[in-house]
Amino acid sequence: MKIATYEYQEKVMIGAVEDGRVWSGALLGWEETDMQELIRRRGGEDFSALQLPAEGSVALEEVRLMAPIPHPAQDVICLGINYMEHAAESARFKNETFDGHRDMSVYFSKRVGRAVACGEPIPAHTGLVRQLDYESELAVIIGRDARHVRAEDASDYVFGYTIINDVSARTLQSEHKQWYFGKSLDGFCPMGPWIVTADEMTCPPDLAICSRVNGELRQNSRTSCMIFRIPEVIEELSGGMTLQAGTIIATGTPAGVGMGMNPPTFLKPGDLVECEIEGIGILSNRVEDI
């Protein structure tokens, strides 16, 4: 099931999306009024058995989609260089040697005051950012508190999946010798368009993932090409920290980002970035000088 956060008649709501129609949570018998609360209370629920009422839905075009989790309770946990070809292009951009091996996963966090919805602008931060880049990523949403979870049991702790564009300021990353600032500016976390519940996917999912800039295909891979896969990541992280219900883990991006092109080609105001993942949808945002 696709579950969205949206605004309708000046009221923020959560509900189900199917075939271009939206059913409010109230129609579905949900008492929860926001996505974080829904995840905390229904994280282990099988939504595939939920029957959508014949009456009461509205057309998707009548609502304004918001990011599925507009205000994450914690920083987003991100995996760095988790696709081998992206690891290689990243090394080339930094003039480093890459031996083709990744023995350990790389984690960093991304501050998100407010996640950007599908259709909302990505701020260019002109004057601060000189190398604005995109990264199409599958994000996994933890459905219940996870501590010391074995990889084989990890699927029991997944609420669902969404798309994140891990927007990055490459110059800031290089100058500050770390990734936090360059990935955490306001507007640098487009997310959506909704969450697809875990009962719709295998774990780990094997999905086509791509990105386009102004209609030009840039990234084109599959989530099965991850170096460190979702069950192992959940096992590793939960072995030392409690992954609370609602935790968002962005699982890395494949090759084809702007810094990997020859020559490097970065985003500019007016560019339209589309991140697409099979079975979830398209996250579309235009860069604006705001």
C-alpha positions in Angstrom: 0.0 0.0 0.0 1.1 3.6 -0.7 0.7 5.8 2.4 1.0 9.5 2.0 1.0 12.7 4.0 -1.0 15.4 2.2 -2.9 18.6 2.5 -6.6 18.7 1.6 -8.9 21.7 2.2 -6.2 23.3 4.4 -5.9 20.3 6.6 -2.8 18.1 6.8 -3.8 14.4 6.7 -2.4 10.9 6.1 -4.1 8.3 3.9 -3.8 5.6 1.3 -3.1 6.2 -2.4 -4.2 3.9 -5.2 -5.0 4.3 -8.9 -4.9 8.1 -8.7 -7.3 8.3 -5.7 -6.7 9.1 -2.0 -8.5 7.7 1.0 -8.1 9.6 4.3 -6.9 7.7 7.3 -10.3 8.5 9.0 -12.0 6.5 6.2 -9.7 3.6 6.9 -10.4 3.6 10.6 -7.1 5.1 11.6 -7.0 7.2 14.8 -3.5 8.4 14.0 -3.2 11.8 12.5 0.4 11.9 11.3 2.9 9.5 9.8 5.2 9.2 12.8 2.3 8.2 15.0 1.0 5.7 12.4 4.5 4.1 12.2 4.8 3.9 16.0 1.4 2.3 16.5 1.1 0.2 13.3 4.7 -0.6 12.5 4.1 -4.4 12.5 0.8 -4.3 10.6 0.1 -6.1 7.3 -1.5 -3.4 5.2 -2.1 -5.7 2.3 -5.3 -7.0 3.9 -6.8 -3.5 4.2 -9.9 -2.9 2.1 -10.4 0.5 0.6 -14.0 1.8 0.9 -15.9 2.2 -2.3 -16.9 5.8 -1.5 -15.2 8.8 0.0 -11.9 9.0 -1.8 -10.7 12.1 -3.7 -8.6 12.5 -6.8 -4.9 12.7 -6.3 -4.9 15.9 -8.2 -7.1 17.5 -5.6 -4.6 17.2 -2.8 -1.1 18.6 -2.2 1.4 15.9 -1.4 3.8 16.6 1.4 6.9 14.6 2.2 5.7 11.4 3.8 7.6 12.2 7.0 7.7 16.0 6.8 9.7 16.5 10.1 11.8 13.5 10.9 12.2 13.0 14.6 16.0 12.2 14.2 18.6 12.9 11.6 18.5 10.6 8.6 21.1 7.8 8.7 22.9 7.6 5.4 25.2 5.0 3.8 28.1 6.5 1.8 29.4 5.1 -1.4 27.3 1.9 -1.1 27.4 1.1 -4.9 30.7 0.0 -6.3 30.6 2.1 -9.4 29.7 5.2 -7.4 32.7 4.5 -5.1 34.9 4.5 -8.2 33.5 7.8 -9.6 33.8 9.4 -6.2 37.5 8.4 -6.0 38.1 9.9 -9.4 36.5 13.2 -8.5 38.7 13.4 -5.4 41.8 12.2 -7.3 42.1 9.3 -5.0 43.0 5.7 -5.8 40.2 3.1 -5.5 41.1 -0.6 -5.3 37.7 -1.9 -6.0 37.1 -3.2 -2.5 34.9 -2.0 0.3 35.4 -3.9 3.6 33.4 -1.7 5.9 30.2 0.3 5.5 30.4 4.1 5.7 27.7 5.9 7.7 26.9 9.6 8.1 23.9 11.6 9.2 21.8 14.2 7.4 20.1 17.0 9.3 16.5 17.5 8.0 14.5 20.3 9.6 11.8 19.9 7.0 11.8 17.3 4.2 11.0 18.7 0.8 7.9 17.3 -0.9 7.6 16.1 -4.5 7.1 19.1 -6.6 8.6 21.6 -4.2 11.8 23.4 -5.1 15.4 22.5 -4.1 17.1 25.8 -3.0 20.3 26.5 -4.9 21.8 28.4 -2.0 23.6 30.6 -4.5 26.6 32.3 -2.9 27.3 29.4 -0.5 27.1 26.3 -2.9 29.2 26.0 -6.0 28.8 22.3 -6.8 25.2 21.3 -6.2 24.6 17.6 -6.9 21.8 15.0 -6.8 21.7 11.4 -5.5 18.7 9.1 -6.0 18.4 6.7 -3.1 16.1 4.1 -1.7 15.2 4.9 1.9 14.0 2.3 4.4 11.7 3.3 7.2 12.0 1.4 10.5 8.6 0.3 11.8 9.3 -0.6 15.4 12.2 -0.1 17.8 15.0 -2.4 16.7 17.8 -3.5 19.0 20.2 -6.5 18.4 18.2 -7.6 15.3 19.6 -10.4 13.2 19.8 -9.9 9.5 17.4 -12.8 8.9 14.8 -11.0 11.1 15.3 -7.5 9.7 12.2 -7.6 7.5 10.0 -7.7 10.6 11.3 -4.3 11.5 10.7 -2.5 8.2 7.6 -0.3 7.9 8.2 0.6 4.2 10.2 2.3 1.6 10.4 5.7 0.0 12.7 7.8 -2.3 15.2 10.4 -1.1 17.2 12.7 -3.2 20.4 13.2 -1.0 21.2 16.6 -2.4 24.8 17.5 -1.7 27.1 20.5 -1.8 30.3 18.9 -3.0 32.6 21.9 -2.3 31.4 22.1 1.3 32.0 18.4 1.7 35.6 18.9 0.5 36.4 22.1 2.3 35.1 20.9 5.7 36.6 17.4 5.3 33.3 15.7 6.3 29.8 15.3 4.8 27.4 16.6 7.4 27.3 20.3 6.6 27.3 19.8 2.8 24.4 17.4 2.9 22.3 19.2 5.6 21.4 22.6 4.2 17.8 23.6 4.2 15.9 21.9 1.4 18.5 19.2 0.8 16.2 16.3 1.5 13.5 15.8 -1.0 11.5 12.8 0.0 8.5 11.0 -1.4 6.1 10.9 -3.1 4.8 8.5 -0.4 5.8 5.4 1.5 5.2 1.9 0.0 4.6 -0.5 2.9 6.9 -3.4 3.4 4.3 -6.0 2.5 4.6 -4.8 -1.1 8.3 -5.7 -1.4 10.8 -8.4 -0.8 13.5 -7.7 1.7 15.9 -6.6 0.5 14.1 -5.2 -2.6 15.5 -5.6 -6.0 14.3 -2.5 -7.8 15.3 -0.4 -10.8 16.7 3.0 -9.6 17.5 5.9 -11.8 17.7 9.7 -12.0 17.1 12.2 -14.8 18.1 15.9 -15.0 16.0 17.9 -17.5 14.9 14.5 -19.0 18.5 13.2 -19.5 19.1 9.8 -17.9 22.0 10.1 -15.4 21.8 7.3 -12.9 20.6 3.8 -13.9 21.0 0.8 -11.7 19.3 -1.7 -9.4 19.0 -1.7 -5.6 20.4 -5.2 -5.7 23.8 -3.7 -6.6 24.2 -2.3 -3.1 27.4 -3.4 -1.5 25.9 -3.5 2.0 22.3 -4.6 1.9 19.4 -3.6 4.1 19.2 -6.7 6.4 22.9 -6.5 7.1 22.8 -2.7 7.7 19.9 -3.1 10.2 21.8 -5.9 12.0 25.0 -3.8 12.2 23.4 -0.6 13.3 21.0 -2.2 15.8 23.9 -4.1 17.4 25.0 -0.9 19.0 22.1 1.6 18.9 18.4 1.4 19.1 16.8 2.2 15.8 13.6 3.8 16.9 10.3 3.4 15.0 10.3 6.1 12.3 14.1 6.0 11.8 14.9 6.7 8.1 17.9 5.0 6.5 19.0 6.2 3.1 20.9 3.3 1.5 23.3 5.1 -0.9 23.3 6.1 -4.5 24.5 4.4 -7.7 26.9 5.9 -10.2 25.9 8.8 -12.5 25.9 11.7 -10.1 27.1 15.1 -11.4 30.5 14.9 -9.9 31.1 11.6 -11.7 30.5 13.0 -15.2 33.3 14.0 -17.5 33.6 16.9 -17.0 31.7 17.1 -13.7 28.2 18.6 -14.3 26.4 20.2 -11.4 22.9 21.4 -10.9 21.9 25.0 -11.6 18.7 27.0 -11.0 16.0 25.8 -13.4 17.1 22.2 -13.6 14.5 19.6 -13.1 15.7 16.5 -11.1 13.6 13.3 -11.2 14.5 10.4 -9.0 12.6 7.2 -9.8 12.5 3.8 -8.1 10.5 0.9 -9.5 7.4 0.1 -7.5 7.5 3.4 -5.6 7.3 6.2 -8.1 9.0 9.4 -9.2 10.3 12.2 -6.9 10.4 15.3 -9.0 11.9 18.7 -7.9 13.2 21.8 -9.7 16.2 23.7 -8.5 15.4 27.3 -7.7 17.5 30.3 -6.7 15.7 30.9 -3.4 
